[in-house]
Amino acid sequence: MAEPHKSIVIAEIGAAHGVRGEVRVKAHTADPLAVADYGPLHDSRGTIFRIKSLRHLKDDMLVVSFEGLTDRTAAEKLNRTKLHVDRSALPPPDEDEFYHADLIGLAVETTAGEAVGTVVAVVNFGADDLLDVRRPGRSSVYVPFTRAVVPTLDFVGGKAIIEPPEGLLDEPGEPDREDAS
């Protein structure tokens, strides 16, 4: 289950837009205009951002005016600021959908019960999502986030159970098991 005060990044401020303090904002929500539906946003330092107005620019990009932001110089300083909302402000995900924040921190173990590590991030390099799993004393590994490889997510127990493809958990430079004989 999600931690009560966990925050989730739902957008990122980009370049200033015009001279009156508007900024481009890349939305990470299914409907880009929905970033205004979750109440005030905040950055990682706790600074509150209240949306005064927004309009669609293209794809997932918006032009946003925040309360108190009235000039280009101030707007330029916000470039790359990630905007968060409290996890509790978001609706529950549909079945077979997950918020990345709910996956981060899960312990990872194999279906055989072998401890693997901890999910530290969810990444996507253009194909499918991958779980970035940090392994104590070993190299981190990317685990494909598919039902075949991750058949069980136990949020109550705080763990993800994986069926790793052959070789996934091998350390680079380790001899193949067949070569070791």
N, C-alpha and C positions, 0 to 999 in steps of 0.2 A: 504494500500500500504506500502511496505517496506520503512523504513527510509533510506536515501541515504548513510549514513556512518555506518550502522549496520554491524557488523562482525559476521561471522558464523564459528563455529569450524568444520573443515573438517578432522582433524587428531589429533593424540596424540602421542608424542614421548614416547617410552618405554625404555627398557634397551639398554646399549651400545652393539655393535656387533663387536667383534674383537678389535684390538689395534690401528687402524688408524682413529678413530673418527667417524666411521659409527654407526648409531643407528637404532633400530627397530622402525617402525612407524606404528601405527594402523590407517588405513584409514577409514573415515566415508562416503566415496563416493561410488556410485554404482559400478564403476570400480576403484579398488584401485589405479591403475597407474595414474588415472586422477588427483590426488593431484598435479601433476606437470603441469597441464594445466591452472592453474589459476594465474600464475605469482608468485611473492614472497609471502611467508606466513609470518605471524607475531604472536607473543604471546600476552598475555593480557597487557604487559608493552610496547608493540610497537617494540620490538626487531625483526628485519627482518631476515628471514631464506630463503636463496636462495638454491634451490636444484641443486647440481652438478651432481649427478647420483642417480638412484634408480633401484631396481630390486625387483621382486616379491619373497616373501619368502614362504608364505602359506596363504590361505583364504584371509583375509583383511589385512594381515601383509606384510610390505615392509622392505627392508634394504635400508636406505637412507644415502647418503653422502651430507652434507651441505657445502657450501663455507665457508672457515675459520675454520672449525671444523676438527682438524687433529690428536687429540689424545684421548685415551680412558677416561682419567680423566675428560676432558672437556665434553665429550659425556655423562658420567655418571651423571653429574650435570643437564642435561636436562631431565632426566627421569620424566615422568608425565606432561611435558609441552604440553599444548593444542595449536594447530596451527590453526590460523584463516585466513580467506580471507574476503575481503570486500563483502558484500551481492551483490553489483552491478556487481561483477566479475562472478557470477553464472548465468547460464541460467534460464529463467523463468521455474517454475515447471509445469509439465503436469497437465491437469485437474484432480481434486480430489487428487492431491499431494500437499504437503505444506512443506516449510522449517520451522523447529521448531522456528527459530528466528522470523518468521513472525507471529506466534501465540502468542508468549510471549508479554505480555503487553495489550492484548485485554481485554476489559471489558466483563464480562459475565453477561447475564441476561436471565431469563426464557422466554418462548414463551408468557407468560402472562404479560411480561414487568417488572417483579420483579428483581431488581439489586441483583446479587449474589456475585460478587467479580472480581478479575483480574487473568488472566493466568500468573503464575510466572515461570512455567517450563512445559516441555513435557517429560514424563517418560515412560519407558517400562520395566516391571518386568518379561518379557518373553512371554507375550501373546500379547495383543493389546496396542496401545499407550493410555496414560491417560493424561488429562490436569490437572495439579496441580493448583487449584484455591484457592487463598488466599482470605478469607472473613473477612472484618473488624469486629473486636469484636467477632469473632467466629472461630471455628477450620477450618483449610484448608480442602479441599475436593478434591478427585480424581474423575474427570468426564471422563467416557469412551469416547474416541474420535472416535465415530461411527456416521454414518449419522442419525441413529435413535435418538441418544441422543443429537447430535450437528447438527441439520438440516440446520443451516444457519451460514455462516461466512461472515461478512460484514467488509472487510478490509478498505474500504473507510470510513465507520462509526466507525471503531476501536472496533468492538464488535463481540462476538460469542453468538448466541442465542441457548439456550439449552432446551430440553424437559427432565427434570430430572426424572429418575425412582423413584418410590415411596420409600421414606425413605432416598434418597441420601443426601438431604440437612438438615436432622434432626441432631441436636447436640447429641453427645454421652451422655447417661444418661437422655435425655429428655424422659418423658413418651410417649408411643404411643398415638396418638390422640384418639383412642377408649378407652384407659385406663384412660384418663384424666377426663372422665365424672363421 
